[in-house]
Amino acid sequence: MIIGLTGGIASGKDTVAVMFNDLGAKIIDADKIGNALINAGISGDNVPAKIVSFFGNDILNNSGRIDKKRLADIVFKDRKKLESLNSLTHPEIIKNIKKQIASQIASVVIINAPLIVEADAISIVDKLIVISASMENQIARLRARSSLAREEACKRINAQMPIKEKEKFADFIIDNNNELEETKKQVKKIWKELCI
């Protein structure tokens, strides 16, 4: 069974993914795949080369690789540029996810991906779990892990599809606004339903 796990930035997807992993699910992390793609050296017509071709050499660091902070500063200020970046990376990320799914022997595979809905990748999952968190909680978590100013954190959150929109596609919704034990209870309940 292929399960999609999604939500907004700093909604707690990674925390919930670890909980499912502890119960026996195999996790495929789309962000890790995306980061590996962007971190790859620029070569021929690969994804980093396409990104640099579109955004220009200003996004490169001293080593000639893409500086993710510079790139993020650009795309989170301009929705069109974010969409362009996604159109360059999503097809390759989805291809990699499908390859990893094909090699799995686990009975439950969870794809931890913030943009399953936006990338039109719902068709590759059997069920979709959406992690719900209030905007205030998202802001607090994002600032705690990234040292962003509040205004910058808000820009990043607002650049994504609102969680309430994602919830319309959900088979399960996990409310991740309370204590971790409460989230864990919800995860265990969903796991039982998935494994029946």
C-alpha positions as a printed Julia matrix, in Angstrom:
196×3 Matrix{Float64}:
   0.0    0.0     0.0
   1.36   3.41   -1.0
   0.44   6.24    1.37
   1.04   9.93    0.73
   1.95  12.05    3.76
   1.69  15.79    3.22
   0.97  19.13    4.86
   2.29  22.66    4.92
   5.83  23.73    5.72
   6.65  23.11    9.42
   3.39  21.24   10.0
   5.25  18.23   11.42
   5.51  15.83    8.45
   8.97  14.55    9.38
   7.94  13.93   12.99
   4.87  11.98   11.87
   6.92  10.07    9.27
   9.27   8.88   12.04
   6.23   7.67   14.02
   4.98   5.65   11.03
   8.5    4.32   10.44
   8.63   3.13   14.06
   5.39   1.19   13.41
   6.93  -0.56   10.38
   6.29   1.66    7.35
   9.06   2.29    4.83
   9.48   6.06    4.32
  10.41   7.69    1.02
  11.35  11.33    1.66
  10.66  13.6    -1.33
  12.55  16.54    0.25
  15.71  14.41    0.54
  15.35  13.39   -3.1
  14.86  17.03   -4.1
  17.85  18.18   -2.05
  20.06  15.48   -3.58
  18.94  16.62   -7.04
  19.76  20.27   -6.35
  23.03  19.41   -4.58
  24.28  17.4    -7.54
  26.98  19.1    -9.53
  25.98  20.94  -12.7
  26.42  18.57  -15.61
  25.09  18.6   -19.16
  21.32  19.0   -19.1
  20.66  17.75  -15.55
  18.26  19.43  -13.09
  20.85  21.79  -11.5
  21.94  22.91  -14.99
  18.32  23.66  -15.9
  17.81  25.58  -12.64
  20.93  27.71  -13.24
  19.9   28.26  -16.86
  16.55  29.62  -15.64
  17.63  31.57  -12.52
  21.13  32.67  -13.55
  24.58  32.34  -11.99
  23.66  34.54   -8.99
  22.25  31.45   -7.27
  25.65  29.71   -7.28
  27.97  29.61   -4.28
  31.78  29.88   -4.39
  32.05  26.16   -5.19
  29.89  26.56   -8.29
  26.95  24.69   -6.76
  23.43  25.96   -6.17
  23.11  27.98   -2.96
  19.73  26.8    -1.65
  19.3   29.83    0.6
  19.77  32.24   -2.34
  17.38  30.18   -4.44
  14.8   30.09   -1.62
  15.06  33.87   -1.17
  14.13  34.28   -4.85
  11.32  31.74   -5.16
   9.53  32.49   -1.9
   9.14  36.12   -2.96
   7.65  35.27   -6.36
   5.02  32.54   -6.81
   5.66  32.32  -10.57
   9.35  31.63   -9.97
   8.45  29.0    -7.35
   6.17  27.33   -9.9
   9.0   27.41  -12.45
  11.39  25.77   -9.98
   8.79  23.11   -9.19
   8.24  22.4   -12.89
  11.99  21.78  -13.21
  12.31  19.51  -10.17
   8.98  17.68   -9.72
   9.14  15.34  -12.76
  12.57  14.07  -11.69
  11.52  13.72   -8.04
   8.4   11.74   -9.04
  10.47   9.51  -11.34
  12.85   8.78   -8.44
   9.94   8.08   -6.04
   8.42   5.6    -8.51
  11.78   3.87   -8.84
  12.06   3.54   -5.05
   8.48   2.24   -4.79
   9.23  -0.44   -7.38
  12.16  -1.73   -5.31
  10.26  -1.91   -2.0
   9.25  -5.1    -0.25
   7.56  -3.38    2.73
   3.78  -3.8     2.87
   3.24  -0.09    3.65
   5.29   2.6     1.92
   4.81   6.21    2.96
   5.85   9.04    0.65
   6.65  12.03    2.83
   6.2   14.93    0.4
   5.07  18.51    1.01
   3.78  18.96   -2.54
   1.93  15.72   -3.39
  -1.25  17.65   -4.22
   0.5   20.52   -6.02
   2.73  18.16   -8.03
  -0.37  16.27   -9.18
   1.12  13.09   -7.7
  -2.01  11.91   -5.88
  -2.45   9.27   -8.57
   0.61   7.35   -7.32
  -0.79   6.91   -3.78
  -3.59   4.69   -2.49
  -4.42   6.95    0.47
  -3.47  10.49    1.46
  -2.73  11.68    5.0
  -2.66  15.44    5.58
  -0.93  16.88    8.64
  -2.83  19.88    9.93
  -1.26  22.66   12.01
  -2.3   26.21   12.74
  -0.44  28.99   10.98
   0.87  30.24   14.35
   2.34  26.81   15.08
   3.86  26.67   11.59
   5.43  30.11   12.07
   6.85  29.19   15.49
   8.3   25.88   14.26
   9.71  27.39   11.08
  11.37  30.24   12.95
  12.77  27.86   15.58
  14.47  25.65   12.98
  15.49  28.29   10.43
  16.06  31.51   12.42
  13.8   33.33    9.96
  12.16  36.67   10.71
   8.39  36.34   11.22
   7.68  38.12    7.92
   9.96  35.72    6.03
   8.37  32.68    7.71
   4.91  33.97    6.7
   6.05  34.41    3.08
   7.2   30.79    2.91
   3.98  29.49    4.43
   1.81  31.64    2.16
   3.77  30.5    -0.92
   2.27  27.02   -0.46
  -1.25  25.72   -0.92
  -3.19  26.35    2.33
  -3.49  23.25    4.53
  -7.3   23.58    4.47
  -7.16  23.15    0.67
  -5.01  20.03    1.01
  -7.43  18.59    3.56
 -10.08  18.36    0.81
  -7.98  15.61   -0.81
  -7.27  13.73    2.44
  -8.36  10.24    3.42
  -6.99  10.94    6.91
  -6.19  14.2     8.73
  -3.76  14.36   11.65
  -4.16  17.38   13.94
  -0.6   18.23   14.94
  -1.35  21.26   17.13
  -1.07  19.54   20.51
   1.37  17.39   22.47
   3.36  14.73   20.61
   1.56  11.97   22.54
  -1.73  13.18   21.06
  -0.24  13.07   17.55
   1.14   9.58   18.23
  -2.36   8.34   19.21
  -3.74   9.57   15.88
  -0.88   7.92   13.99
  -1.49   4.58   15.72
  -5.23   4.77   14.98
  -4.56   5.39   11.27
  -1.93   2.63   11.21
  -4.49   0.13   12.56
  -6.95   1.14    9.85
  -4.29   0.86    7.13
  -3.13  -2.56    8.28
  -6.56  -4.21    8.6
